[in-house]
Amino acid sequence: SLFFGCNEEAGMEDIGYYVKREESLPVFSLVTDGKFSACVGEKGHIIVRASRPVNGHYLLSFSAGDVPNSVPDKAEAHLAWPLEKVEKALQGRGIPFAAHPLREGVTCLTVQGRSAHAAFPEGSLHAQKQLACLLCGSGLLDAEEEQALQAVAAFLEDDYGTGLGIACQTPEFGKLTMISGITRWEENQFTVVFDIRYPVGFPTTWAQEKMESKLKSWGFSLESWRDSPGYYRDPSLPVLQEIKRIAERVWERELPFYVMGGGTYARMLPNAVPFGPGLPGAAGREMVGRAHQANEGIRLEELEKGIEIYVETLLALDRILN
């Protein structure tokens, strides 16, 4: 059977509905949402929403990001100061910015970051952290506003959860990663949404308690905690060895098994693995964006060889599983 999902980036409720109601689930599934050869493990995935009340005077709004699972590449703030005062206060602070007047006495301030998928944040740059660092110590904020933005910078100390005290790593999965995909300051409420990808076996109950404590120290409360556990498949299974062999023969190169921080439908199905169609380190990949970046794309050669691999793999699975 072939299934097309339409909710993978927004909670996977479609596949959840299918799994709950289907009496006879597939004995093995391929999910075409990765690279070759097969992904034998996905990190667990937690979405955390935290907020605190604010009653500032000069920071009218602060916003960055629209989805939890992508590092924002732009952050914007509205300040109750005229343009001339804002520009004078921020010049020479080492962070590029753009500013223009919204109306009399109110300035719109923007800062650029560098986007990346939450599962692969290396090389990214949180725009909201940049904007927070630009404004803190500038003299443009009152004490409460300053503390709230200092919290943002502290939470995002690095991409590995250090700022909230939950950093960890394992030999199989590497480091836990943590980003903030959404930051909002509006209507006297400051909200931050975190996306955490953690190694299988990570103590999530301990992590929740640790985060609650750290958030509370900055005046934030933990509003919601949504956990999707990861998985690890045994790479020595004959079916996985066979599909790996097929991918390597078509591409004429070694394609090792891998684990990742990304979440796919494979975590919702029994005995499922992501398998292609991308190729790690493919020539020409620098011409297109990676997952969740601008100009996200894939080369035609990867699609063409992917089709060949899938045809051979489906025929092989018929032999092995029957």
Sine and cosine of phi, psi and omega as CSV:
sin_phi,cos_phi,sin_psi,cos_psi,sin_omega,cos_omega
0.00,0.00,0.47,-0.88,0.03,-1.00
-0.85,-0.53,0.79,-0.61,-0.02,-1.00
-0.85,-0.53,0.65,-0.76,0.10,-0.99
-0.92,-0.38,0.87,-0.49,0.03,-1.00
-0.99,-0.10,0.51,-0.86,-0.04,-1.00
-0.81,-0.58,0.20,0.98,-0.11,-0.99
-0.72,-0.70,0.32,0.95,-0.11,-0.99
-0.89,0.45,-0.56,0.83,-0.04,-1.00
-1.00,0.03,0.01,1.00,-0.11,-0.99
-0.71,-0.71,0.57,0.82,0.11,-0.99
0.90,-0.43,-0.20,0.98,0.03,-1.00
0.85,0.53,0.55,0.83,-0.01,-1.00
-0.92,0.38,-0.45,0.89,0.00,-1.00
-0.91,0.41,-0.74,0.68,0.00,-1.00
-0.94,0.33,-0.52,0.85,0.08,-1.00
-0.89,0.46,-0.67,0.74,0.05,-1.00
-0.87,0.48,-0.71,0.71,-0.01,-1.00
-0.89,0.46,-0.74,0.67,-0.06,-1.00
-0.89,0.46,-0.63,0.78,-0.03,-1.00
-0.93,0.37,-0.50,0.87,-0.14,-0.99
-0.96,-0.27,-0.28,0.96,-0.01,-1.00
-0.99,0.15,0.83,-0.56,-0.03,-1.00
-0.97,0.24,-0.55,0.84,-0.04,-1.00
-0.85,-0.52,1.00,-0.08,-0.02,-1.00
-0.98,0.18,0.41,-0.91,0.03,-1.00
-0.86,0.51,0.55,-0.83,0.04,-1.00
-0.98,0.18,-0.33,0.94,0.05,-1.00
-0.40,-0.92,0.64,-0.77,-0.03,-1.00
-0.70,-0.72,0.60,-0.80,0.15,-0.99
-0.96,-0.28,0.74,-0.67,0.03,-1.00
-0.92,-0.40,0.89,-0.45,-0.09,-1.00
-1.00,0.06,0.91,0.40,-0.07,-1.00
-0.60,-0.80,0.69,0.72,-0.03,-1.00
-0.38,-0.92,-0.64,-0.77,0.05,-1.00
-0.70,-0.72,0.20,-0.98,0.03,-1.00
-1.00,0.05,0.57,-0.82,0.14,0.99
-1.00,0.08,-0.99,-0.17,-0.05,-1.00
-0.92,-0.38,0.59,-0.81,0.11,-0.99
-1.00,0.06,0.89,-0.45,-0.07,-1.00
-0.99,-0.11,0.02,1.00,0.03,-1.00
-0.29,-0.96,0.62,-0.79,0.11,-0.99
-0.84,-0.55,0.65,-0.76,0.07,-1.00
-0.90,0.43,0.41,-0.91,0.18,-0.98
-0.92,0.39,0.34,-0.94,-0.13,-0.99
-0.70,-0.72,0.87,-0.49,0.02,-1.00
-0.87,-0.49,0.73,-0.68,0.15,-0.99
-0.94,-0.33,0.84,-0.54,-0.03,-1.00
-0.88,-0.47,0.73,-0.69,0.09,-1.00
-0.90,-0.44,0.81,-0.59,0.00,-1.00
-0.75,-0.66,0.49,-0.87,-0.01,-1.00
-0.46,-0.89,0.27,-0.96,0.10,-1.00
-0.52,-0.86,0.51,-0.86,0.08,-1.00
-0.96,0.27,0.53,-0.85,0.04,-1.00
-0.68,-0.73,0.55,-0.83,0.03,-1.00
-0.67,-0.74,0.85,0.52,-0.04,-1.00
-0.98,0.18,0.14,-0.99,-0.02,-1.00
-0.91,-0.41,-0.54,0.84,-0.16,-0.99
-0.95,-0.32,-0.45,0.89,0.03,-1.00
-1.00,-0.07,0.97,-0.24,-0.08,-1.00
-0.99,0.14,-0.54,0.84,0.06,-1.00
-0.34,-0.94,0.35,-0.94,0.01,-1.00
-0.46,-0.89,0.82,-0.58,-0.05,-1.00
-0.54,-0.84,0.56,-0.83,0.09,-1.00
-0.37,-0.93,0.73,-0.69,0.12,-0.99
0.99,0.15,0.42,-0.91,0.01,-1.00
-0.81,-0.59,-0.34,0.94,-0.02,-1.00
-0.76,-0.65,0.51,-0.86,-0.06,-1.00
-0.93,0.38,-0.47,0.88,-0.22,-0.98
-0.98,-0.18,0.47,0.88,0.05,-1.00
-0.57,-0.82,0.74,-0.67,0.05,-1.00
-0.90,0.43,0.83,-0.56,-0.02,-1.00
-0.91,0.41,0.66,-0.75,0.03,-1.00
-0.98,-0.22,0.09,1.00,0.04,-1.00
-0.48,-0.88,0.66,-0.75,0.09,-1.00
-0.74,-0.67,0.56,-0.83,-0.08,-1.00
-0.68,-0.73,0.64,-0.77,0.07,-1.00
-0.73,-0.69,0.56,-0.83,0.11,-0.99
-0.93,-0.36,0.82,-0.58,-0.10,-0.99
-0.89,-0.46,0.65,-0.76,0.02,-1.00
-0.99,0.10,0.83,0.56,0.06,-1.00
-0.64,-0.77,0.51,-0.86,0.07,-1.00
-0.93,0.36,0.40,-0.92,-0.08,-1.00
-0.81,0.58,-0.69,0.72,-0.07,-1.00
-0.87,0.50,-0.67,0.75,-0.02,-1.00
-0.93,0.37,-0.64,0.77,0.00,-1.00
-0.90,0.44,-0.75,0.66,-0.03,-1.00
-0.89,0.46,-0.66,0.75,0.00,-1.00
-0.90,0.43,-0.64,0.77,-0.03,-1.00
-0.94,0.33,-0.46,0.89,-0.13,-0.99
-0.98,-0.21,-0.22,0.98,0.01,-1.00
-0.88,0.48,0.68,-0.74,0.07,-1.00
0.98,0.18,0.18,0.98,-0.01,-1.00
-1.00,0.01,-0.01,1.00,0.15,-0.99
1.00,0.08,0.09,1.00,0.03,-1.00
-0.83,-0.56,0.89,-0.46,0.00,-1.00
-0.88,0.48,0.59,-0.81,0.01,-1.00
-0.51,-0.86,0.25,-0.97,0.13,-0.99
-0.78,-0.62,0.61,-0.79,-0.02,-1.00
-0.60,-0.80,0.59,-0.81,0.09,-1.00
-0.47,-0.88,0.43,-0.90,-0.02,-1.00
-0.96,0.26,0.70,-0.71,0.10,-0.99
-1.00,0.03,-0.71,0.70,0.07,-1.00
-0.36,-0.93,-0.01,-1.00,-0.07,-1.00
-0.87,0.50,0.83,-0.55,0.05,-1.00
0.99,0.17,0.07,1.00,0.00,-1.00
-0.78,-0.63,0.77,-0.64,-0.05,-1.00
-0.88,-0.48,0.67,-0.74,0.11,-0.99
-0.99,-0.11,0.81,-0.58,-0.04,-1.00
-0.87,-0.49,0.76,-0.65,0.02,-1.00
-0.78,-0.62,0.53,-0.85,0.04,-1.00
-0.71,-0.71,0.61,-0.79,0.01,-1.00
-0.99,-0.11,0.57,-0.82,0.13,-0.99
-0.86,-0.51,-0.41,-0.91,0.03,-1.00
-0.65,-0.76,0.90,-0.43,-0.13,-0.99
-0.97,0.24,0.39,-0.92,0.13,-0.99
-0.25,-0.97,0.38,-0.92,0.09,-1.00
-0.90,0.43,0.60,-0.80,-0.02,-1.00
-0.86,0.50,-0.46,0.89,-0.02,-1.00
-0.97,0.22,-0.34,0.94,-0.05,-1.00
-0.72,-0.70,0.92,0.40,-0.16,-0.99
-0.99,0.15,-0.10,1.00,-0.04,-1.00
-0.84,0.54,0.74,-0.67,0.00,-1.00
1.00,0.05,-0.05,1.00,0.02,-1.00
-1.00,0.10,0.11,-0.99,0.03,-1.00
-0.53,-0.85,0.93,-0.37,0.00,-1.00
-0.91,0.42,0.88,-0.47,0.01,-1.00
-0.90,0.43,-0.59,0.81,-0.02,-1.00
-0.93,0.36,-0.53,0.85,0.08,-1.00
-0.92,0.38,-0.67,0.75,0.05,-1.00
-0.86,0.51,-0.70,0.71,-0.02,-1.00
-0.93,0.36,-0.62,0.78,0.04,-1.00
-0.89,0.46,-0.71,0.71,0.01,-1.00
-0.91,0.42,-0.56,0.83,0.03,-1.00
-0.91,0.42,-0.66,0.75,-0.09,-1.00
-0.99,0.13,-0.55,0.84,-0.03,-1.00
-0.91,0.41,0.78,-0.63,-0.02,-1.00
0.99,0.13,0.07,1.00,-0.05,-1.00
-1.00,0.09,-0.27,0.96,-0.09,-1.00
1.00,0.07,0.07,1.00,-0.03,-1.00
-1.00,-0.10,-0.07,1.00,-0.07,-1.00
-0.88,-0.47,0.41,-0.91,0.17,-0.99
-1.00,0.04,0.00,-1.00,-0.13,-0.99
-0.89,0.46,-0.66,0.76,-0.02,-1.00
-0.93,0.36,-0.66,0.75,0.05,-1.00
-0.89,0.45,-0.68,0.73,0.01,-1.00
-0.86,0.51,-0.72,0.69,-0.02,-1.00
-0.89,0.45,-0.65,0.76,-0.02,-1.00
-0.90,0.45,-0.66,0.75,0.00,-1.00
-0.97,0.25,-0.51,0.86,0.14,-0.99
-0.87,0.49,-0.60,0.80,0.03,-1.00
-0.88,0.47,-0.69,0.72,0.01,-1.00
-0.85,0.53,-0.73,0.68,0.00,-1.00
-0.89,0.45,-0.61,0.79,-0.01,-1.00
-0.94,0.33,-0.68,0.74,0.02,-1.00
-0.85,0.53,-0.63,0.78,-0.08,-1.00
-0.99,-0.16,0.63,0.78,0.02,-1.00
-0.81,0.59,-0.65,0.76,0.09,-1.00
-0.49,-0.87,-0.16,-0.99,-0.03,-1.00
-1.00,-0.07,0.23,0.97,-0.19,-0.98
-0.81,-0.58,0.32,0.95,0.09,-1.00
0.99,0.16,0.11,0.99,-0.02,-1.00
-0.86,0.51,-0.64,0.77,-0.06,-1.00
-0.90,0.43,-0.35,0.94,0.03,-1.00
-0.91,-0.41,0.23,0.97,0.14,-0.99
0.96,0.30,0.40,0.92,-0.07,-1.00
-0.86,-0.50,0.26,0.97,-0.03,-1.00
-0.87,0.50,0.65,-0.76,0.07,-1.00
-0.28,-0.96,0.20,-0.98,0.11,-0.99
-0.38,-0.93,0.37,-0.93,0.06,-1.00
-0.73,-0.69,0.37,-0.93,0.01,-1.00
-0.87,0.49,-0.59,0.81,-0.07,-1.00
-0.97,0.23,-0.65,0.76,-0.16,-0.99
-0.93,-0.36,-0.13,0.99,-0.04,-1.00
0.96,0.29,-0.52,-0.85,-0.13,-0.99
-0.99,0.11,0.57,-0.82,0.28,-0.96
-0.88,0.47,0.61,-0.79,0.08,-1.00
-0.86,-0.51,0.50,-0.87,0.02,-1.00
-0.54,-0.84,0.79,-0.61,0.10,-0.99
-0.79,-0.61,0.15,-0.99,0.20,-0.98
-0.87,-0.49,0.92,-0.39,-0.03,-1.00
-1.00,0.06,-0.37,0.93,-0.03,-1.00
-0.68,-0.73,0.77,-0.64,0.12,-0.99
-0.72,-0.70,0.80,-0.60,-0.05,-1.00
-0.68,-0.73,0.72,-0.69,0.13,-0.99
-0.82,-0.58,0.97,-0.25,0.00,-1.00
-0.36,-0.93,0.53,-0.85,0.02,-1.00
0.77,0.64,0.77,0.64,0.07,-1.00
0.86,0.51,0.44,0.90,0.04,-1.00
-0.69,-0.72,0.76,-0.65,0.03,-1.00
-0.93,-0.37,0.88,-0.48,-0.08,-1.00
-0.86,-0.52,0.69,-0.72,0.06,-1.00
-0.78,-0.62,0.75,-0.66,0.04,-1.00
-0.92,-0.40,0.82,-0.58,-0.03,-1.00
-0.95,-0.30,0.56,-0.83,0.10,-1.00
-0.87,-0.49,0.89,-0.45,-0.08,-1.00
-0.89,-0.46,0.75,-0.66,0.10,-1.00
-0.89,-0.46,0.89,-0.45,-0.16,-0.99
-0.87,-0.50,0.50,-0.87,0.02,-1.00
-0.90,0.44,0.56,-0.83,0.09,-1.00
-0.85,0.52,0.74,-0.67,-0.06,-1.00
0.99,-0.16,-0.11,0.99,0.01,-1.00
-0.91,0.43,0.70,-0.72,-0.03,-1.00
-0.97,0.23,1.00,-0.04,-0.12,-0.99
-0.94,0.35,-0.54,0.84,0.04,-1.00
-0.90,0.44,-0.69,0.73,0.07,-1.00
-0.88,0.47,-0.68,0.73,-0.03,-1.00
-0.89,0.45,-0.65,0.76,0.02,-1.00
-0.89,0.45,-0.68,0.73,0.04,-1.00
-0.90,0.44,-0.66,0.75,0.00,-1.00
-0.90,0.44,-0.70,0.71,0.00,-1.00
-0.91,0.42,-0.67,0.74,0.02,-1.00
-0.85,0.53,-0.66,0.75,0.01,-1.00
-0.91,0.41,-0.72,0.69,0.00,-1.00
-0.90,0.43,-0.69,0.72,0.01,-1.00
-0.88,0.47,-0.68,0.73,-0.01,-1.00
-0.87,0.49,-0.58,0.81,-0.01,-1.00
-0.90,0.43,-0.33,0.94,0.05,-1.00
-0.96,-0.27,0.17,0.99,0.04,-1.00
1.00,0.06,0.16,0.99,0.00,-1.00
-0.99,-0.15,0.47,-0.88,0.14,-0.99
-0.88,-0.48,0.55,-0.83,0.00,-1.00
-0.99,0.12,0.91,-0.41,-0.08,-1.00
-1.00,0.02,-0.63,0.78,-0.02,-1.00
-0.49,-0.87,0.45,-0.90,-0.05,-1.00
-0.60,-0.80,0.95,-0.32,-0.03,-1.00
-0.89,-0.45,0.89,-0.45,-0.14,-0.99
-0.92,-0.40,0.78,-0.62,0.11,-0.99
-0.87,-0.49,0.98,-0.22,-0.08,-1.00
-0.88,0.48,0.48,-0.87,0.04,-1.00
-1.00,0.02,-0.28,-0.96,-0.02,-1.00
-0.43,-0.90,0.25,-0.97,0.12,-0.99
-0.59,-0.81,0.83,-0.55,0.03,-1.00
-0.99,-0.16,0.53,-0.85,0.01,-1.00
-0.96,0.29,0.93,-0.36,-0.06,-1.00
-0.92,0.39,-0.20,0.98,0.01,-1.00
-0.99,0.12,-0.08,1.00,0.01,-1.00
-0.85,0.52,0.70,-0.72,-0.04,-1.00
-0.83,0.56,-0.62,0.79,-0.02,-1.00
-0.91,0.42,-0.60,0.80,0.03,-1.00
-0.95,0.30,-0.61,0.79,0.05,-1.00
-0.89,0.46,-0.61,0.80,-0.03,-1.00
-0.94,0.34,-0.70,0.71,-0.01,-1.00
-0.94,0.35,-0.50,0.86,0.10,-1.00
-0.90,0.44,-0.69,0.73,-0.01,-1.00
-0.88,0.48,-0.66,0.75,-0.01,-1.00
-0.90,0.44,-0.73,0.68,0.00,-1.00
-0.87,0.49,-0.65,0.76,-0.02,-1.00
-0.93,0.37,-0.59,0.81,0.01,-1.00
-0.92,0.39,-0.69,0.73,-0.03,-1.00
-0.92,0.39,-0.67,0.75,-0.04,-1.00
-1.00,0.06,-0.18,0.98,0.02,-1.00
0.83,0.56,0.71,0.70,0.04,-1.00
-0.33,-0.94,0.33,-0.95,0.03,-1.00
-0.97,0.26,0.74,-0.68,-0.01,-1.00
-0.76,-0.65,1.00,-0.02,-0.08,-1.00
-0.94,0.35,0.39,-0.92,0.18,-0.98
-0.88,0.47,0.37,-0.93,0.00,-1.00
-0.52,-0.86,0.26,-0.97,0.17,-0.99
-0.86,-0.50,0.31,-0.95,-0.04,-1.00
-0.47,-0.88,0.22,-0.97,0.04,-1.00
-1.00,0.01,-0.24,0.97,0.00,-1.00
-0.93,0.36,0.47,-0.88,0.03,-1.00
-0.94,-0.35,0.77,-0.64,0.01,-1.00
-0.79,-0.62,0.06,-1.00,0.06,-1.00
-0.87,0.48,-0.26,0.96,-0.03,-1.00
-0.87,0.49,-0.51,0.86,-0.02,-1.00
-0.96,0.29,-0.23,0.97,-0.04,-1.00
-0.99,-0.17,-0.17,0.99,-0.07,-1.00
-0.91,-0.42,0.52,-0.86,0.08,-1.00
-0.95,0.31,0.67,-0.74,0.10,-0.99
0.80,0.60,0.75,0.66,0.02,-1.00
-0.89,-0.45,0.53,-0.85,0.07,-1.00
-0.63,-0.78,0.62,-0.78,0.21,-0.98
-0.92,0.39,0.67,-0.74,-0.11,-0.99
-0.53,-0.85,0.99,-0.11,-0.01,-1.00
0.94,0.34,-0.10,-1.00,0.13,0.99
-1.00,-0.08,-0.02,1.00,-0.05,-1.00
-0.96,0.29,0.29,-0.96,0.04,-1.00
-0.84,-0.55,0.84,-0.54,-0.01,-1.00
-0.89,0.45,0.73,-0.68,0.06,-1.00
0.93,0.36,0.38,0.92,-0.05,-1.00
-0.91,0.42,0.65,-0.76,0.05,-1.00
-0.89,0.46,0.66,-0.75,0.00,-1.00
1.00,0.01,-0.13,0.99,0.00,-1.00
-0.90,0.44,-0.42,0.91,-0.01,-1.00
-0.92,0.40,-0.21,0.98,-0.01,-1.00
-0.99,0.14,-0.23,0.97,-0.02,-1.00
-0.80,-0.60,0.33,-0.95,0.02,-1.00
-0.98,0.21,0.40,-0.92,0.10,-1.00
-0.98,0.18,-0.04,-1.00,-0.03,-1.00
-0.83,0.56,0.77,-0.64,0.06,-1.00
0.94,0.33,0.17,0.99,0.10,-1.00
-0.99,-0.14,0.21,-0.98,0.10,-0.99
-0.87,0.49,0.58,-0.82,0.02,-1.00
0.86,0.50,0.58,0.81,0.05,-1.00
-0.83,0.56,0.72,-0.70,-0.05,-1.00
-0.28,-0.96,0.04,-1.00,0.03,-1.00
-0.57,-0.82,0.53,-0.85,-0.03,-1.00
-0.97,0.23,0.51,-0.86,0.02,-1.00
-0.87,0.50,-0.61,0.80,0.00,-1.00
-0.87,0.50,-0.62,0.78,0.01,-1.00
-0.91,0.42,-0.64,0.77,0.04,-1.00
-0.92,0.40,-0.68,0.74,-0.04,-1.00
-0.91,0.42,-0.73,0.69,0.03,-1.00
-0.94,0.35,-0.52,0.85,0.06,-1.00
-0.88,0.48,-0.67,0.74,0.04,-1.00
-0.87,0.49,-0.70,0.72,0.03,-1.00
-0.87,0.50,-0.69,0.72,-0.01,-1.00
-0.90,0.43,-0.68,0.74,-0.03,-1.00
-0.91,0.42,-0.64,0.77,0.02,-1.00
-0.88,0.47,-0.75,0.66,0.01,-1.00
-0.90,0.44,-0.62,0.79,-0.04,-1.00
-0.92,0.39,-0.68,0.74,0.01,-1.00
-0.89,0.45,-0.64,0.77,0.07,-1.00
-0.90,0.44,-0.66,0.75,0.01,-1.00
-0.92,0.40,-0.63,0.77,0.00,-1.00
-0.90,0.44,-0.60,0.80,0.08,-1.00
-0.84,0.53,-0.68,0.73,-0.01,-1.00
-0.93,0.37,-0.71,0.70,-0.11,-0.99
-0.95,0.31,-0.71,0.70,-0.14,-0.99
-0.99,0.15,-0.34,0.94,0.02,-1.00
-1.00,-0.06,0.00,0.00,0.00,0.00
